[in-house]
Amino acid sequence: MSRKSAVMPDPTAIGNVSSPPFARLPDPASLFSVRAARLRQLAGISNLAPYLRFLAELVQTQHDIQTDLPLPESPDAKAIARAREFEMPPLDRGQIEVDKAVSSIFDRLFAAAAAIEKPVAATEALAHVTAADPAERLAMAHAVFSNTLPADAIAEHVFVWAGLQVHFARLASVLDVAALAPVADGVCPVCGAIPVSTMVVGWPGSHGARFCSCSLCDTLWHYVRIKCVLCGSTKGIGYKEIDGQGGAIKAETCDECHGWSKILYQDKLPDADPVADDVASLSLDILMREGPYHRGGFSPLLAGF
């Protein structure tokens, strides 16, 4: 494995960008099934195959448990207007304490996940969260919201994160995208979470534009290229990649905050998924550990590596 560094701006052409939308809301009816298919595809060509196959089954479970769930209710118009006035996201993560839908999703997900083939440690972790009382589950949810997973309970928190992701993707899907507004650099305009990765897309009308992918609700929001997702700086931006991968996945580094974030080029890799391909490109994370940059964003599925 070798390193290819660049201190000059990303040379990928961006002149094709027309007028990309500010955000694209998730469609939970297809989001997880498409992601599961991508994970299975990646498992066929990766040395992480056992882990990717496990994740494919977990993500498929995220899709399956939505059957017969009641439609989520959108925040009322006054709450959305108030959030916009104070530059806050319209979805309040604190509301999970009183939202009965969260408990239902947890119960369904944990029960269905029991049938997935998994290591003993993951089986024990699932048994723990299944038996946990509402207060303990809520504490784990808040740990996920803080973007940190305890080193001694990563698997438990990944199961909780998977349930939260279903809940918040469903809530986000019923919002009016036209009512969204920027919150802050590197912060989801829907739920306030931070991105798992960023992606340069090949969509019609948005070709070459970059979007951040929310680690919680899966909203994609437009973010200027050659600008640090972590601190907003446009100075000292560079790109590193592993030779021989065709420039499809890179680490965007920032000399101002000494952080880096992963950027996927969906325009070069049409099937790329911001969560699945983030995990499958673990080799880039390993490479970047050798340098002076720390990874930003929140990538729960890589927390144990």
C-alpha positions as CSV (number, residue, x, y, z in Angstrom):
1,M,0.0,0.0,0.0
2,S,1.4,3.4,-0.9
3,R,0.4,7.0,-0.4
4,K,-0.4,9.5,-3.1
5,S,-0.4,13.0,-1.7
6,A,-1.6,16.3,-3.1
7,V,-1.1,19.7,-1.6
8,M,-2.8,21.5,-4.5
9,P,-6.6,21.8,-4.8
10,D,-8.5,18.7,-5.9
11,P,-8.0,18.6,-9.7
12,T,-11.4,17.0,-10.4
13,A,-13.4,19.2,-12.7
14,I,-16.3,21.0,-11.1
15,G,-17.4,23.2,-14.0
16,N,-20.3,20.9,-14.8
17,V,-22.2,21.9,-11.6
18,S,-25.4,23.7,-12.5
19,S,-27.7,24.4,-9.6
20,P,-27.6,21.6,-7.0
21,P,-30.4,21.5,-4.4
22,F,-29.5,22.5,-0.9
23,A,-30.5,19.1,0.5
24,R,-31.9,15.7,-0.5
25,L,-34.0,14.0,2.2
26,P,-33.8,10.3,2.7
27,D,-36.4,7.8,1.4
28,P,-36.5,5.2,4.1
29,A,-38.6,2.9,1.9
30,S,-35.6,2.3,-0.3
31,L,-32.6,3.7,1.6
32,F,-31.7,0.6,3.6
33,S,-32.5,-2.0,1.0
34,V,-30.3,-0.2,-1.5
35,R,-27.5,0.1,1.1
36,A,-27.8,-3.6,2.0
37,A,-27.4,-4.5,-1.7
38,R,-24.3,-2.3,-1.9
39,L,-22.8,-4.0,1.2
40,R,-23.3,-7.4,-0.3
41,Q,-21.7,-6.3,-3.6
42,L,-18.7,-4.9,-1.7
43,A,-18.4,-8.1,0.4
44,G,-17.8,-10.0,-2.8
45,I,-14.6,-8.1,-3.5
46,S,-13.3,-7.1,-0.1
47,N,-11.1,-8.8,2.6
48,L,-13.7,-7.4,5.1
49,A,-16.3,-9.8,3.6
50,P,-17.5,-11.3,6.9
51,Y,-18.1,-7.9,8.5
52,L,-19.7,-6.5,5.4
53,R,-22.1,-9.4,5.1
54,F,-23.1,-9.0,8.8
55,L,-23.7,-5.3,8.1
56,A,-25.7,-6.1,5.0
57,E,-28.0,-8.3,7.2
58,L,-28.3,-5.6,9.9
59,V,-29.1,-2.9,7.3
60,Q,-31.7,-5.2,5.6
61,T,-33.2,-5.6,9.1
62,Q,-33.5,-1.8,9.3
63,H,-35.5,-2.0,6.1
64,D,-37.7,-4.9,7.1
65,I,-38.8,-3.6,10.5
66,Q,-40.5,-0.6,8.9
67,T,-43.4,-2.7,7.7
68,D,-46.6,-1.5,9.5
69,L,-44.9,1.2,11.4
70,P,-47.2,4.3,11.7
71,L,-46.3,7.2,9.5
72,P,-44.1,9.7,11.4
73,E,-45.5,13.1,12.2
74,S,-43.8,16.2,10.9
75,P,-42.9,18.9,13.5
76,D,-45.6,21.6,13.6
77,A,-45.1,24.6,11.4
78,K,-44.4,26.9,14.4
79,A,-41.6,24.6,15.7
80,I,-40.0,24.6,12.2
81,A,-40.3,28.3,11.9
82,R,-38.7,28.8,15.3
83,A,-35.9,26.4,14.5
84,R,-35.2,28.3,11.3
85,E,-35.3,31.7,13.1
86,F,-32.6,30.6,15.6
87,E,-30.6,28.6,13.0
88,M,-31.4,25.3,14.6
89,P,-32.3,22.0,12.9
90,P,-36.0,21.2,12.8
91,L,-35.6,17.7,14.4
92,D,-35.0,17.9,18.1
93,R,-33.0,14.8,19.2
94,G,-34.1,15.5,22.8
95,Q,-37.6,14.5,21.8
96,I,-36.7,10.8,21.8
97,E,-37.3,10.8,25.5
98,V,-41.0,11.2,24.9
99,D,-41.3,9.6,21.5
100,K,-42.9,6.1,21.8
101,A,-41.9,5.3,18.2
102,V,-38.3,5.0,19.3
103,S,-39.0,2.2,21.7
104,S,-41.1,0.3,19.1
105,I,-38.2,0.6,16.6
106,F,-35.7,-0.6,19.1
107,D,-37.8,-3.6,20.1
108,R,-38.4,-4.6,16.5
109,L,-34.8,-4.1,15.4
110,F,-33.3,-6.0,18.3
111,A,-35.7,-8.9,18.0
112,A,-35.1,-9.2,14.2
113,A,-31.3,-8.9,14.6
114,A,-31.2,-12.0,16.8
115,A,-31.6,-14.1,13.7
116,I,-28.5,-12.6,12.0
117,E,-25.3,-14.8,12.0
118,K,-22.8,-12.9,14.1
119,P,-19.8,-13.3,16.4
120,V,-20.3,-14.3,20.0
121,A,-19.4,-10.8,21.2
122,A,-22.1,-9.2,19.0
123,T,-24.6,-11.8,20.2
124,E,-23.8,-10.8,23.8
125,A,-24.0,-7.1,23.0
126,L,-27.4,-7.6,21.3
127,A,-28.7,-9.5,24.4
128,H,-27.5,-6.6,26.5
129,V,-29.4,-3.9,24.6
130,T,-32.5,-6.2,24.3
131,A,-32.7,-6.6,28.0
132,A,-31.8,-2.9,28.8
133,D,-34.5,-0.8,30.4
134,P,-35.7,2.5,28.7
135,A,-33.3,4.6,30.8
136,E,-30.3,2.6,29.8
137,R,-31.2,2.6,26.1
138,L,-31.8,6.4,26.4
139,A,-28.3,6.8,27.9
140,M,-26.8,4.8,25.0
141,A,-28.7,7.0,22.5
142,H,-27.3,10.1,24.0
143,A,-23.8,8.6,23.7
144,V,-24.5,8.2,20.0
145,F,-25.7,11.8,19.8
146,S,-22.3,12.9,21.4
147,N,-20.5,11.1,18.5
148,T,-18.5,8.9,20.8
149,L,-19.0,5.2,21.4
150,P,-17.6,3.7,24.7
151,A,-14.6,1.5,23.9
152,D,-16.0,-1.3,26.0
153,A,-19.5,-1.2,24.5
154,I,-19.1,-0.3,20.9
155,A,-21.3,-3.2,19.6
156,E,-24.2,-2.3,21.9
157,H,-24.1,1.3,20.8
158,V,-24.0,0.3,17.1
159,F,-27.3,-1.6,17.5
160,V,-28.8,1.5,19.2
161,W,-27.4,3.7,16.4
162,A,-29.0,1.5,13.8
163,G,-32.4,1.9,15.5
164,L,-32.0,5.7,15.8
165,Q,-31.0,5.9,12.2
166,V,-34.3,4.3,11.2
167,H,-36.2,6.6,13.4
168,F,-34.6,9.8,12.3
169,A,-34.5,8.9,8.6
170,R,-38.3,8.4,8.8
171,L,-38.8,11.7,10.6
172,A,-36.5,13.5,8.0
173,S,-38.4,12.0,5.1
174,V,-41.7,13.9,5.9
175,L,-40.1,17.4,6.2
176,D,-40.4,20.1,3.5
177,V,-36.9,20.3,2.0
178,A,-37.7,23.8,0.8
179,A,-37.9,24.9,4.4
180,L,-34.4,23.8,5.3
181,A,-31.6,26.2,5.9
182,P,-27.9,25.9,6.7
183,V,-27.1,25.4,10.4
184,A,-23.2,25.4,10.6
185,D,-20.2,23.9,8.9
186,G,-20.3,20.2,9.1
187,V,-23.7,20.0,10.8
188,C,-26.8,18.4,9.4
189,P,-29.5,21.0,8.7
190,V,-32.2,18.4,9.6
191,C,-31.1,16.8,12.8
192,G,-27.9,18.5,13.9
193,A,-25.7,15.4,13.6
194,I,-22.3,15.4,11.9
195,P,-21.5,13.6,8.6
196,V,-20.2,10.1,8.2
197,S,-18.6,11.0,4.9
198,T,-19.0,13.4,1.9
199,M,-19.8,12.5,-1.7
200,V,-19.2,14.1,-5.0
201,V,-22.3,13.1,-7.0
202,G,-23.2,12.5,-10.6
203,W,-26.9,13.4,-10.4
204,P,-28.4,15.3,-13.3
205,G,-28.3,19.0,-12.5
206,S,-25.8,18.4,-9.7
207,H,-22.9,16.7,-11.5
208,G,-19.7,17.4,-9.6
209,A,-21.4,18.9,-6.5
210,R,-20.4,17.7,-3.1
211,F,-22.9,16.6,-0.5
212,C,-22.3,15.7,3.2
213,S,-24.1,12.6,4.4
214,C,-25.7,12.7,7.8
215,S,-24.5,10.0,10.2
216,L,-27.9,9.9,11.9
217,C,-30.9,10.8,9.6
218,D,-29.1,10.1,6.2
219,T,-30.0,13.5,4.8
220,L,-27.6,14.7,2.1
221,W,-26.8,18.4,2.1
222,H,-24.8,20.5,-0.3
223,Y,-21.3,21.6,0.8
224,V,-18.8,23.6,-1.1
225,R,-15.8,21.7,-2.4
226,I,-12.2,22.4,-1.4
227,K,-13.5,23.5,2.0
228,C,-12.9,21.7,5.3
229,V,-16.1,20.0,6.5
230,L,-14.7,20.1,10.0
231,C,-13.7,23.7,10.5
232,G,-14.9,25.5,7.4
233,S,-11.4,26.6,6.3
234,T,-10.5,26.9,2.6
235,K,-6.8,27.1,3.4
236,G,-4.4,24.2,3.4
237,I,-6.8,21.7,1.8
238,G,-5.1,18.7,0.4
239,Y,-6.1,15.2,-0.8
240,K,-4.6,11.8,-0.2
241,E,-5.5,8.4,-1.6
242,I,-4.3,4.9,-2.1
243,D,-2.6,4.3,-5.4
244,G,-4.5,2.2,-8.0
245,Q,-8.1,3.1,-6.9
246,G,-8.8,5.5,-9.7
247,G,-9.4,8.5,-7.4
248,A,-12.8,7.2,-6.4
249,I,-12.2,7.6,-2.6
250,K,-9.9,10.2,-1.0
251,A,-9.1,11.7,2.3
252,E,-9.6,15.5,2.3
253,T,-7.1,17.0,4.8
254,C,-7.0,20.4,6.4
255,D,-3.8,22.0,7.7
256,E,-5.8,24.5,9.7
257,C,-7.6,22.0,12.1
258,H,-5.3,19.0,11.2
259,G,-8.4,16.9,10.5
260,W,-9.5,14.9,7.6
261,S,-12.8,13.6,6.2
262,K,-13.6,10.9,3.7
263,I,-14.8,12.0,0.2
264,L,-16.4,9.5,-2.2
265,Y,-16.6,10.2,-5.9
266,Q,-20.0,8.8,-6.9
267,D,-19.6,10.4,-10.3
268,K,-16.7,7.8,-10.8
269,L,-18.3,5.0,-8.7
270,P,-22.0,5.2,-9.5
271,D,-23.1,2.6,-6.9
272,A,-21.2,4.3,-4.0
273,D,-23.1,4.6,-0.7
274,P,-21.8,7.0,1.9
275,V,-22.1,4.4,4.7
276,A,-21.3,1.2,2.9
277,D,-18.3,2.5,1.0
278,D,-17.0,4.2,4.0
279,V,-16.7,0.9,5.8
280,A,-15.3,-0.9,2.8
281,S,-12.5,1.7,2.4
282,L,-11.1,1.0,5.8
283,S,-7.6,0.7,4.2
284,L,-7.7,4.5,3.7
285,D,-8.4,5.0,7.4
286,I,-5.5,2.8,8.3
287,L,-3.2,4.7,5.9
288,M,-4.2,8.0,7.4
289,R,-3.3,6.9,10.9
290,E,0.3,7.1,9.9
291,G,0.1,10.8,9.4
292,P,-0.6,13.9,11.5
293,Y,-4.3,14.2,10.7
294,H,-7.2,13.0,12.9
295,R,-10.4,11.8,11.3
296,G,-13.4,14.0,11.8
297,G,-17.1,13.2,11.4
298,F,-18.7,10.2,13.0
299,S,-18.3,6.7,11.5
300,P,-19.8,4.3,14.1
301,L,-19.4,1.2,12.0
302,L,-15.6,1.8,12.0
303,A,-15.4,2.6,15.7
304,G,-13.9,-0.8,16.7
305,F,-11.1,-0.6,14.1
